[in-house]
Amino acid sequence: MTAASRSPSIRPVTDSPDLSPAKRQQDAERNTRLARALRDNLHRRKQQVRAKQQPPTEPAVGQRDNDPPA
């Protein structure tokens, strides 16, 4: 089916629907917020992996694991 034979009432599907400027602004803010959350989550997970890979540190001189801090 060619564009010329299509009904004038049927529009081709586009990736960007008709949005008001306010809605576009809300979507942009949401996308920014989600991108930031994904980056923060990635950094947090990387820190967790690094912490698991590091050998445990020795306790400070004079402190033991079961003694409460002064």
URJO-V340007 format. One record per residue. N is the residue number from 0. PSI is psi in degrees with one decimal (NA if undefined). Layout:
BEGIN
<<N/PSI> <N/PSI>>
END
This chain:
BEGIN
<<0/129.9> <1/165.4> <2/-31.6> <3/-31.5> <4/-3.9> <5/151.4> <6/139.6> <7/-18.1> <8/-8.3> <9/118.6> <10/149.7> <11/149.8> <12/134.0> <13/159.9> <14/-25.9> <15/101.4> <16/165.3> <17/109.3> <18/148.3> <19/159.1> <20/-36.7> <21/-41.5> <22/-38.4> <23/-40.2> <24/-43.2> <25/-43.4> <26/-41.5> <27/-42.5> <28/-41.4> <29/-44.7> <30/-39.3> <31/-45.2> <32/-44.1> <33/-40.4> <34/-42.5> <35/-42.5> <36/-39.4> <37/-42.3> <38/-45.1> <39/-41.7> <40/-42.0> <41/-45.3> <42/-41.1> <43/-43.5> <44/-38.3> <45/-40.0> <46/-39.1> <47/-42.1> <48/-43.7> <49/-39.9> <50/-36.4> <51/-30.2> <52/-20.7> <53/140.6> <54/151.5> <55/143.4> <56/153.1> <57/143.3> <58/153.4> <59/155.3> <60/130.0> <61/-6.8> <62/143.2> <63/161.5> <64/-32.9> <65/-2.6> <66/131.1> <67/151.2> <68/147.9> <69/NA>>
END
